[in-house]
Amino acid sequence: MISVKNVIKKFGDFIAVDGLSFDIKPGDVVGFLGPNGAGKSTTMKILTGFIEPTEGEVRVGNMAMDQSRKDIQTKIGYLPEGAPAYGDMTPAQFLHFIAEVRGLKGDAKHARIKEVVQQVELQDVLDKPIDNLSKGFKRRVGLAQAILHDPEILILDEPTDGLDPNQKHQVRQLIQNLSKDKIVIISTHILEEVTAVCNRVMIIADGHLRFDSTPQALLQRSRFYQAVSLHLSYSADISGLAELPGVEDMEVDMHSGKVTLFPEEGKEIVHLVNEHVQQRKLPVDMLFVEQGRLDEVFRALTLGATAR
């Protein structure tokens, strides 16, 4: 388990991380969210032992980071922001180098490199200089080196940055498979990443922890959670929709013809809306229940607005 207690990190007069405390256990896939400058990457670097906190304590298992840094780092796989690597090396050369640094030898080293290359699909670029690779392939080389020694803890800073949709899907599946017996921490600004791979979300803003729970709990804080949206193919009298039991508010987009009905807290209204549409023969060509909007909740938590 990772335990973080009252961690503060100052750079001169600037407080990048301000009193963070949390615990993470094996099987957790934690999404670290926050606006630029929120303290995400600084927290990642503290967790890897790359930088020391100004105050507070980080422990992994029964080891304290300030006393057992090197032992802890053998348990961690880290993909830094930007996936830095030796550009004049090929992926094959780089992974052999990393394998030796991590203590892999002989047949075990070659077998593990082959396995990881297949996992992240680097076969086609193994012998090309890393400097000549696309951003997406560089990211995959970075991910390969992070998982090469089969670490207990994976800390990934923007793991799908620069990848196309197919590559993102593949990397997310890989993370889900790896997370069964590991701790995985992902720093990301991509909100969909949270619902795709994470079972826990932490939102950081101004160095403070603003939210720590499940993706579902985050969605439930959205004003749009369980709201009913429908689209009219042409104009009609919809005034009765706002009067339905359990409907708290109604918004109409005159330009698109979309109507959104917001329920009172704890109420489900889709069956009443559907009955009303059928009875009044409203020209509705689309009707669905909103699952919540992460971007709205994210703005509320990080900008100090009110979220439900």
Backbone torsions as a table, in degrees:
resi	resn	phi	psi	omega
1	MET	NA	144.0	172.5
2	ILE	-96.7	131.6	178.4
3	SER	-125.9	123.3	179.0
4	VAL	-117.8	123.5	-176.2
5	LYS	-125.7	114.9	171.4
6	ASN	51.0	46.4	-177.2
7	VAL	-80.5	128.9	175.8
8	ILE	-125.9	137.0	174.2
9	LYS	-130.8	121.4	179.2
10	LYS	-113.9	140.1	169.4
11	PHE	-116.9	96.9	-171.4
12	GLY	65.0	-124.5	178.7
13	ASP	-88.5	-7.2	-177.4
14	PHE	-87.4	128.5	178.0
15	ILE	-98.9	106.1	-177.9
16	ALA	-81.7	-37.5	178.3
17	VAL	-130.1	130.9	-168.9
18	ASP	-130.0	86.8	172.7
19	GLY	76.2	39.1	180.0
20	LEU	-74.4	134.9	174.0
21	SER	-140.6	129.9	175.0
22	PHE	-169.0	161.8	174.0
23	ASP	-123.3	144.5	178.3
24	ILE	-131.8	132.3	-176.7
25	LYS	-114.4	161.3	177.6
26	PRO	-55.5	140.5	-175.9
27	GLY	95.5	-15.8	176.5
28	ASP	-77.0	130.6	168.5
29	VAL	-114.0	102.8	-170.1
30	VAL	-100.3	125.3	173.1
31	GLY	-94.9	118.6	174.8
32	PHE	-92.2	113.9	179.6
33	LEU	-114.2	153.9	175.6
34	GLY	168.4	155.6	176.6
35	PRO	-67.8	168.0	176.8
36	ASN	-57.0	134.7	179.7
37	GLY	81.9	10.3	-176.2
38	ALA	-76.1	-21.8	-177.1
39	GLY	114.1	7.9	-177.3
40	LYS	-63.7	-55.1	-176.0
41	SER	-66.1	-35.4	176.8
42	THR	-62.5	-42.7	177.7
43	THR	-62.0	-43.0	177.6
44	MET	-57.6	-44.9	-177.7
45	LYS	-67.7	-32.0	175.2
46	ILE	-68.2	-42.0	-179.6
47	LEU	-65.2	-29.8	179.1
48	THR	-85.9	-8.0	-176.4
49	GLY	81.7	7.9	-179.2
50	PHE	-69.9	-37.7	172.7
51	ILE	-128.9	155.1	-178.5
52	GLU	-96.5	143.0	174.3
53	PRO	-70.9	152.7	175.3
54	THR	-70.2	-39.2	175.8
55	GLU	-142.0	162.5	175.5
56	GLY	96.2	-179.6	-171.7
57	GLU	-137.6	140.4	172.1
58	VAL	-120.9	127.8	178.2
59	ARG	-126.5	143.3	172.5
60	VAL	-123.0	115.2	-172.4
61	GLY	62.0	-126.4	179.3
62	ASN	-101.5	15.8	-177.8
63	MET	-109.9	137.1	176.2
64	ALA	-91.4	136.7	-176.6
65	MET	-59.1	-39.6	-176.4
66	ASP	-73.5	-12.7	-179.9
67	GLN	-110.3	-25.1	-173.6
68	SER	-133.0	41.6	-173.4
69	ARG	-55.4	-50.5	-175.2
70	LYS	-66.2	-39.0	178.0
71	ASP	-64.1	-40.9	178.9
72	ILE	-65.7	-41.1	-176.7
73	GLN	-65.3	-23.0	175.3
74	THR	-68.8	-19.6	-178.7
75	LYS	-92.4	-4.9	-171.4
76	ILE	-111.4	135.9	166.8
77	GLY	-108.5	131.2	-171.3
78	TYR	-129.7	126.0	170.7
79	LEU	-108.4	103.3	-178.3
80	PRO	-72.8	165.2	174.7
81	GLU	-61.3	130.5	179.9
82	GLY	86.5	-10.1	178.6
83	ALA	48.5	59.6	-179.6
84	PRO	-63.9	143.1	178.5
85	ALA	-152.9	173.8	175.9
86	TYR	-81.1	106.5	-170.9
87	GLY	-65.0	-25.2	-178.8
88	ASP	-85.0	-8.0	174.4
89	MET	-84.4	157.1	168.0
90	THR	-87.5	163.1	175.4
91	PRO	-55.4	-38.5	179.6
92	ALA	-62.0	-47.1	179.4
93	GLN	-63.8	-41.6	-178.0
94	PHE	-64.1	-44.7	-178.5
95	LEU	-68.5	-35.4	174.3
96	HIS	-63.7	-41.0	178.3
97	PHE	-62.3	-48.1	-179.8
98	ILE	-63.5	-39.0	179.3
99	ALA	-60.1	-41.6	179.6
100	GLU	-69.8	-39.0	175.9
101	VAL	-59.7	-37.9	-179.1
102	ARG	-82.0	0.3	174.4
103	GLY	88.6	13.3	177.0
104	LEU	-83.0	138.1	-175.7
105	LYS	-134.3	155.4	168.0
106	GLY	56.1	-138.1	-176.7
107	ASP	-62.9	-35.9	179.8
108	ALA	-62.3	-39.0	178.7
109	LYS	-64.1	-49.3	-177.4
110	HIS	-64.8	-39.1	180.0
111	ALA	-65.9	-41.2	-178.9
112	ARG	-69.0	-40.5	177.3
113	ILE	-61.0	-45.2	179.3
114	LYS	-60.2	-42.2	-179.8
115	GLU	-63.6	-44.9	-177.9
116	VAL	-69.2	-39.3	177.5
117	VAL	-58.4	-40.8	178.1
118	GLN	-69.7	-38.4	-179.2
119	GLN	-60.9	-41.0	-176.7
120	VAL	-105.1	6.2	174.4
121	GLU	55.2	65.7	178.0
122	LEU	-107.2	7.0	-172.5
123	GLN	-55.1	-38.4	-172.8
124	ASP	-76.4	-13.5	-175.5
125	VAL	-123.9	12.9	-173.5
126	LEU	-56.6	-32.8	-173.9
127	ASP	-108.6	17.0	176.5
128	LYS	-101.1	143.3	177.4
129	PRO	-57.4	137.3	-178.3
130	ILE	-59.0	-35.3	178.8
131	ASP	-58.8	-26.9	-177.2
132	ASN	-90.1	-1.4	-177.4
133	LEU	-83.4	156.7	174.0
134	SER	-68.4	165.6	179.3
135	LYS	-58.6	-39.7	-179.6
136	GLY	-63.6	-43.3	178.9
137	PHE	-68.9	-37.2	176.1
138	LYS	-60.5	-37.5	179.1
139	ARG	-65.3	-39.1	-179.7
140	ARG	-69.9	-34.6	174.1
141	VAL	-62.6	-42.2	178.0
142	GLY	-62.2	-40.1	178.8
143	LEU	-67.8	-38.7	179.5
144	ALA	-60.7	-44.9	-179.5
145	GLN	-67.7	-27.9	-178.8
146	ALA	-70.7	-33.1	-176.1
147	ILE	-100.6	-0.2	-170.4
148	LEU	-58.3	-41.1	-176.8
149	HIS	-92.8	15.5	178.3
150	ASP	51.4	60.9	-173.5
151	PRO	-73.4	158.1	176.0
152	GLU	-76.4	-25.6	-177.2
153	ILE	-127.9	128.6	176.3
154	LEU	-114.3	124.6	178.3
155	ILE	-120.2	112.4	-170.2
156	LEU	-120.8	118.6	-179.9
157	ASP	-98.2	107.9	-178.3
158	GLU	53.9	61.6	-173.6
159	PRO	-66.2	-24.5	-178.4
160	THR	-106.4	12.4	179.4
161	ASP	-62.7	126.2	177.9
162	GLY	87.9	-1.9	-179.0
163	LEU	-91.3	149.6	175.5
164	ASP	-78.7	169.5	-175.6
165	PRO	-55.4	-38.3	178.9
166	ASN	-66.9	-41.4	179.3
167	GLN	-67.8	-37.4	176.9
168	LYS	-60.8	-44.4	179.5
169	HIS	-60.1	-43.2	-178.7
170	GLN	-63.9	-45.4	-179.2
171	VAL	-65.9	-38.8	178.5
172	ARG	-64.4	-39.2	176.3
173	GLN	-64.3	-39.8	178.0
174	LEU	-61.5	-44.3	179.5
175	ILE	-62.0	-43.0	179.1
176	GLN	-62.1	-40.8	178.9
177	ASN	-66.7	-39.3	-178.8
178	LEU	-70.5	-25.9	-170.6
179	SER	-78.1	-5.3	-174.0
180	LYS	-62.2	-34.3	-179.2
181	ASP	-130.2	20.8	-178.6
182	LYS	-128.7	165.7	164.4
183	ILE	-92.4	128.5	177.2
184	VAL	-124.2	125.6	178.2
185	ILE	-120.5	124.4	-175.6
186	ILE	-121.6	120.5	170.6
187	SER	-91.6	127.8	-176.8
188	THR	-152.5	155.5	170.1
189	HIS	-111.0	2.7	-179.7
190	ILE	-91.5	108.6	-173.9
191	LEU	-63.4	-35.0	-178.5
192	GLU	-65.6	-22.3	178.7
193	GLU	-61.6	-34.6	-176.8
194	VAL	-63.2	-50.3	-179.1
195	THR	-73.7	-22.3	-177.7
196	ALA	-76.8	-39.1	-171.4
197	VAL	-130.2	-15.9	-170.3
198	CYS	-97.8	146.7	171.1
199	ASN	-109.0	4.0	178.8
200	ARG	-152.4	143.1	-178.0
201	VAL	-127.4	131.6	169.8
202	MET	-119.4	129.6	177.0
203	ILE	-113.0	126.1	-178.9
204	ILE	-115.3	135.8	174.3
205	ALA	-144.5	134.2	-178.7
206	ASP	53.4	35.1	177.1
207	GLY	79.5	-0.7	-178.3
208	HIS	-107.1	148.1	174.2
209	LEU	-82.7	114.8	-175.5
210	ARG	-99.5	-20.2	-177.6
211	PHE	-156.5	140.1	177.4
212	ASP	-152.1	97.6	179.5
213	SER	-167.6	-158.9	-177.1
214	THR	-85.8	159.9	173.6
215	PRO	-57.2	-36.7	179.7
216	GLN	-64.3	-41.5	177.7
217	ALA	-64.2	-33.4	177.5
218	LEU	-67.6	-44.0	177.7
219	LEU	-61.6	-36.0	-177.9
220	GLN	-67.7	-15.5	177.0
221	ARG	-83.5	-7.1	-179.9
222	SER	-75.4	140.8	173.7
223	ARG	-60.4	-26.8	-176.8
224	PHE	-87.2	-2.0	-179.3
225	TYR	-62.1	122.7	-179.3
226	GLN	66.4	10.2	171.5
227	ALA	-68.1	155.9	179.4
228	VAL	-112.2	122.6	177.5
229	SER	-110.6	141.1	177.6
230	LEU	-142.8	158.8	-178.2
231	HIS	-124.2	133.7	178.0
232	LEU	-99.8	132.7	-179.8
233	SER	-76.9	-21.5	171.7
234	TYR	-156.2	167.9	-174.0
235	SER	-63.7	142.2	178.0
236	ALA	-157.8	167.1	179.7
237	ASP	-78.1	111.5	-178.5
238	ILE	-113.0	10.2	-174.8
239	SER	-57.8	-31.7	-178.2
240	GLY	-66.7	-22.7	-179.7
241	LEU	-62.3	-40.1	-178.0
242	ALA	-68.9	-18.9	-177.7
243	GLU	-92.9	-1.5	-178.6
244	LEU	-65.4	145.2	177.8
245	PRO	-58.8	135.6	178.1
246	GLY	88.7	-8.0	178.1
247	VAL	-88.3	120.7	-178.3
248	GLU	-90.2	-35.8	-175.9
249	ASP	-156.6	159.5	177.9
250	MET	-137.8	134.9	175.6
251	GLU	-120.1	138.4	-178.4
252	VAL	-124.4	127.5	174.2
253	ASP	-98.7	101.4	-175.4
254	MET	-63.8	-28.3	-177.2
255	HIS	-73.2	-44.8	-175.3
256	SER	-95.2	-16.0	-176.5
257	GLY	79.9	13.1	-179.0
258	LYS	-89.7	136.5	178.6
259	VAL	-121.3	132.1	177.2
260	THR	-121.9	127.9	179.8
261	LEU	-109.1	124.0	-177.2
262	PHE	-99.4	127.4	-177.5
263	PRO	-82.0	155.4	166.7
264	GLU	-63.7	152.5	-174.0
265	GLU	-57.9	130.4	178.0
266	GLY	83.6	-1.8	-177.4
267	LYS	-99.2	144.5	171.9
268	GLU	-109.7	128.4	-171.6
269	ILE	-120.7	-3.0	-171.3
270	VAL	-61.2	-38.3	-178.3
271	HIS	-67.4	-36.2	178.4
272	LEU	-69.2	-39.9	179.1
273	VAL	-63.8	-45.1	-179.0
274	ASN	-62.5	-42.5	177.9
275	GLU	-61.4	-42.4	-179.6
276	HIS	-63.3	-43.0	179.2
277	VAL	-60.3	-43.6	-178.7
278	GLN	-67.5	-43.8	-177.7
279	GLN	-65.1	-41.2	-177.6
280	ARG	-88.5	-2.9	-178.8
281	LYS	53.1	45.3	178.4
282	LEU	-69.6	143.2	-176.6
283	PRO	-78.4	64.2	-177.9
284	VAL	-93.6	122.5	178.3
285	ASP	-108.1	-0.2	177.8
286	MET	-155.4	134.1	177.3
287	LEU	-149.1	127.8	-179.7
288	PHE	-152.5	159.2	178.0
289	VAL	-94.1	125.9	178.6
290	GLU	-70.0	140.9	177.5
291	GLN	-92.9	-1.4	-174.2
292	GLY	105.7	154.3	-177.4
293	ARG	-121.8	112.5	-175.9
294	LEU	-63.5	-34.9	-177.5
295	ASP	-63.7	-35.8	179.4
296	GLU	-67.1	-44.5	-180.0
297	VAL	-67.7	-40.2	179.5
298	PHE	-58.8	-45.8	179.2
299	ARG	-63.0	-41.6	-179.1
300	ALA	-63.0	-41.8	-177.2
301	LEU	-74.8	-31.9	-174.1
302	THR	-96.8	-18.5	179.5
303	LEU	-107.1	-0.3	175.7
304	GLY	84.2	11.2	176.9
305	ALA	-77.1	179.9	-176.5
306	THR	-96.8	124.9	172.5
307	ALA	-113.0	153.8	-177.7
308	ARG	-70.5	NA	NA
